[in-house]
């Protein structure tokens, strides 16, 4: 069964979903007194979006190493690719925003 998850696209999708979950975790544990919309507006207005996105990508390291330890190297490559895409997004936000 674990052989089925050793696909790059699965790692990529998981690498894109984990930061979204982490973003909501940051909201829930740090800013739950605000509505989600006002939290989003606040981080945009203060220019913190790239910093929050950078923090949200950190859990991808854990997912990457879990795939490495399970010897699912193709899925680990997908997580790495998703992390690189997110890093380029953060870089672009810092440069052009």
Buried (B, 14 or more C-beta within 10 A) or exposed (E): EEEEBBBBEBBBBBBBEBBEEBBEEBBEEEBEEEEEEEBBEEBEEEEEBBBBBBBBBEBBEEBBEBBEEEEBEBBBBBBBBBBEBBBEBBEEBEEEE
